[in-house]
Amino acid sequence: MRSRETRRPAVSGLFYESDPVRLRESLSGFMQPHHRPRRSVLDWRAVLLPHAGHIFAGHIAGPAVASIDWPGFVILLGPNHRGTGSGIALSNANSWETPLGPVWTNRALLDLLASSVPEASFDDVAHEKEHSLEVLLPYLQMVHPGIEIACLSFSEPDLSLCLAAGRGLARAIQKFEEKGERCALAVSSDLNHYLHRKENHLKDLRALDALLSGDPEELFHRVIHRERISMCGVLPATVLLEALRHLPPTRAVLLAHGDSADSGEGDERVVGYASVLWETTKETS
């Protein structure tokens, strides 16, 4: 059954501040040095951001979000850590609530995704307790309070499924933008988990190398099979890279790379974080 209720916060007070005043203050602290956008709406297509607690990853996510000018519509792609619900799940909620208020779903964009990505199904169970997309929303509310979203989660580690979803995602964006609107993509992912900082850093670099290459097959196989890098958002990142193959040209730019030790945590079991931007480029003849 397709629910259109509000998706209530699942990790408010755990991954980020539950009090709206304190939440705004903490986000401003991460974003203030970069409050002026460096790139216009037309200069970029997609961004990858970390979804760890704000106190751990805000120094990576906040400046990236604040450094770009956001369009009014964003498709959010994230992993389903719990594995509940559909392998590719569309959230059918009318809005996602945070302490800063509701973030509204764009129904036209959601319907296009449903028709263009046949591998996806409406399943709010998959999103009900998942943090990977929720954690990003307060950042977006700070820079674009009226932003509208469509949310997809991924938990099925099947390359062919990811590639098919990526092609469908590109079709949905093309149809949406035929009407003159602009739509961006935001992928939610941390990098490697729980190794000593030095070893973790090396694994991060291997994942980033594949990500920046733009090859979805290489990213998928390197992270999951060959090098067993615990990049939790490898599935939505694979989907993104395939979608970008079918959209106007972009180039990947690493904005920042760090880890949980930057916030004062120890070096023994760190989690890696990065922000990556895909800028639009002019085709060459």
Residue pairs with C-beta under 8 A, 6 or more apart in sequence:
2 92
2 122
3 92
3 93
3 124
4 92
4 93
4 94
5 93
5 94
5 124
6 93
6 94
6 95
6 96
6 97
6 102
7 91
7 93
7 95
7 96
7 97
7 124
7 127
7 128
8 97
9 18
9 97
9 98
9 99
9 134
10 128
10 129
10 130
10 131
10 134
11 131
11 134
11 135
12 18
12 98
12 99
12 134
14 53
15 51
15 52
15 53
15 54
15 131
15 134
15 135
16 23
16 26
16 53
16 54
16 135
16 138
17 23
17 26
17 54
17 99
18 99
19 99
20 99
20 100
23 98
23 99
23 100
23 138
24 100
24 142
26 54
26 55
26 58
27 54
27 58
27 62
27 138
27 139
27 142
28 142
29 58
29 62
30 54
30 58
30 59
30 61
30 62
30 63
30 66
31 62
31 63
31 65
31 66
31 139
31 142
31 143
32 66
33 63
34 62
34 63
34 66
34 67
35 66
37 66
37 67
37 68
37 69
38 67
38 68
39 67
39 68
39 69
39 277
39 279
40 69
41 69
41 70
41 71
41 182
41 184
42 182
42 280
43 68
43 279
43 280
44 68
44 184
44 250
44 277
44 278
44 279
44 280
45 184
45 185
45 244
45 247
45 248
45 250
45 278
45 279
45 280
46 184
46 185
46 186
46 187
46 240
46 244
46 250
46 277
46 278
47 64
47 65
47 68
47 184
47 185
47 186
47 187
47 275
47 276
47 277
47 278
48 186
48 187
48 188
48 189
48 211
48 233
48 237
48 240
48 274
48 275
48 276
49 60
49 61
49 64
49 65
49 136
49 139
49 186
49 187
49 188
49 189
49 275
50 57
50 60
50 61
50 188
50 189
50 190
50 191
50 273
50 274
50 275
51 57
51 61
51 78
51 131
51 132
51 133
51 135
51 136
51 188
51 189
51 190
51 233
52 135
52 190
52 260
52 271
52 273
53 135
54 61
54 62
54 135
54 138
55 263
56 260
56 263
56 265
56 271
56 273
57 190
57 260
57 273
59 256
59 258
59 262
59 263
60 256
60 257
60 258
60 273
60 274
60 275
61 136
61 139
61 273
61 275
62 139
63 255
63 256
63 275
64 255
64 256
64 275
64 277
65 139
65 140
65 142
65 143
66 142
66 143
67 255
68 277
70 140
70 143
70 144
70 147
70 184
71 181
71 182
71 183
71 184
72 144
72 146
72 147
72 148
72 181
72 182
73 106
73 109
73 147
73 148
73 149
73 150
73 176
73 181
73 182
73 183
73 184
74 140
74 147
74 148
74 149
74 150
74 183
74 184
74 185
74 186
75 109
75 113
75 149
75 150
75 151
75 152
75 169
75 172
75 173
75 183
75 184
75 185
75 186
76 133
76 136
76 149
76 150
76 151
76 152
76 186
76 188
77 152
77 153
77 154
77 169
77 185
77 186
77 187
77 188
77 236
77 239
77 240
78 130
78 132
78 133
78 151
78 152
78 153
78 154
78 187
78 188
78 189
78 233
78 236
79 132
79 153
79 154
79 155
79 188
79 189
79 232
79 233
79 234
79 235
79 236
80 89
80 126
80 130
80 132
80 153
80 154
80 155
81 130
81 131
81 132
81 232
82 129
82 130
82 155
83 155
84 125
84 126
84 128
84 129
85 123
85 124
85 125
85 126
85 127
85 128
85 153
85 155
86 120
86 121
86 123
86 126
86 155
87 119
87 154
87 155
87 156
87 158
87 161
88 117
88 119
88 120
88 121
88 152
88 153
88 154
88 156
88 161
88 165
89 120
89 121
89 122
89 123
89 124
89 125
89 126
89 127
89 152
89 153
89 154
89 155
90 110
90 113
90 114
90 117
90 120
90 121
90 122
90 123
90 150
90 151
90 152
91 105
91 122
91 124
91 126
91 127
91 150
91 151
91 152
91 153
92 105
92 110
92 122
92 124
93 105
93 124
93 127
93 151
94 104
94 105
95 102
95 103
95 104
95 105
96 102
96 103
96 105
96 133
96 134
96 137
96 149
96 151
97 103
98 134
98 137
98 138
98 141
99 138
100 138
100 141
100 142
100 145
101 141
101 145
103 137
103 140
103 141
103 147
103 148
103 149
104 148
104 149
105 148
105 149
105 150
105 151
106 148
106 149
106 150
108 176
109 148
109 150
109 172
109 176
109 183
110 150
112 172
112 175
112 176
113 120
113 150
113 152
113 168
113 169
113 172
114 120
114 122
115 172
116 168
116 169
116 171
116 172
116 175
117 152
117 164
117 165
117 168
117 169
117 172
118 168
119 161
119 164
119 165
119 168
120 152
120 165
120 168
126 153
126 155
127 133
127 151
127 153
130 153
132 153
132 188
132 189
132 232
132 233
133 151
133 153
133 188
135 188
136 186
136 188
137 149
140 147
140 149
140 186
141 147
152 165
152 169
152 236
153 236
154 162
154 165
154 235
154 236
154 239
155 235
156 235
157 224
157 235
159 216
159 217
159 220
159 221
159 238
162 216
162 220
162 235
162 238
162 239
162 242
163 216
163 217
163 238
163 239
163 242
165 239
165 242
166 216
166 238
166 239
166 240
166 241
166 242
166 243
166 245
166 246
167 242
167 243
167 246
169 185
169 239
169 240
169 242
169 243
170 242
170 243
170 244
170 245
170 246
170 247
171 246
173 183
173 185
173 243
173 247
174 247
176 183
177 183
185 240
185 243
187 233
187 236
187 237
187 240
188 233
188 236
189 231
189 232
189 233
189 234
189 236
189 237
190 231
190 232
190 233
190 271
190 272
190 273
191 200
191 203
191 204
191 207
191 208
191 229
191 231
191 259
191 271
191 272
191 273
191 274
192 200
192 203
192 204
192 207
192 229
192 230
192 231
192 271
192 272
193 200
193 230
193 232
193 271
193 272
194 200
194 230
194 269
194 270
194 271
195 203
195 269
195 270
196 267
196 268
196 269
196 270
197 259
197 261
197 267
197 268
197 270
198 267
200 259
200 270
200 271
200 272
201 259
201 272
203 227
203 229
203 230
203 272
204 229
204 257
204 259
204 272
204 274
206 222
206 227
206 229
207 219
207 222
207 223
207 229
207 231
207 234
207 272
208 254
208 257
208 274
208 276
210 218
210 219
210 222
210 223
211 219
211 237
211 241
211 252
211 276
212 252
212 254
212 276
213 219
214 241
214 244
214 245
214 252
215 241
216 238
216 239
216 241
216 242
216 245
219 234
219 237
219 238
219 241
220 234
220 238
222 229
223 229
223 231
223 234
224 234
231 237
244 250
244 278
248 280
248 283
249 280
249 281
249 282
249 283
250 278
250 279
250 280
250 281
251 278
251 279
251 281
252 276
252 277
252 278
252 279
253 276
253 277
253 278
253 279
254 274
254 275
254 276
255 274
255 275
255 276
255 277
256 273
256 274
256 275
257 272
257 273
257 274
258 272
258 273
258 274
259 270
259 271
259 272
259 273
260 270
260 271
260 273
261 267
261 270
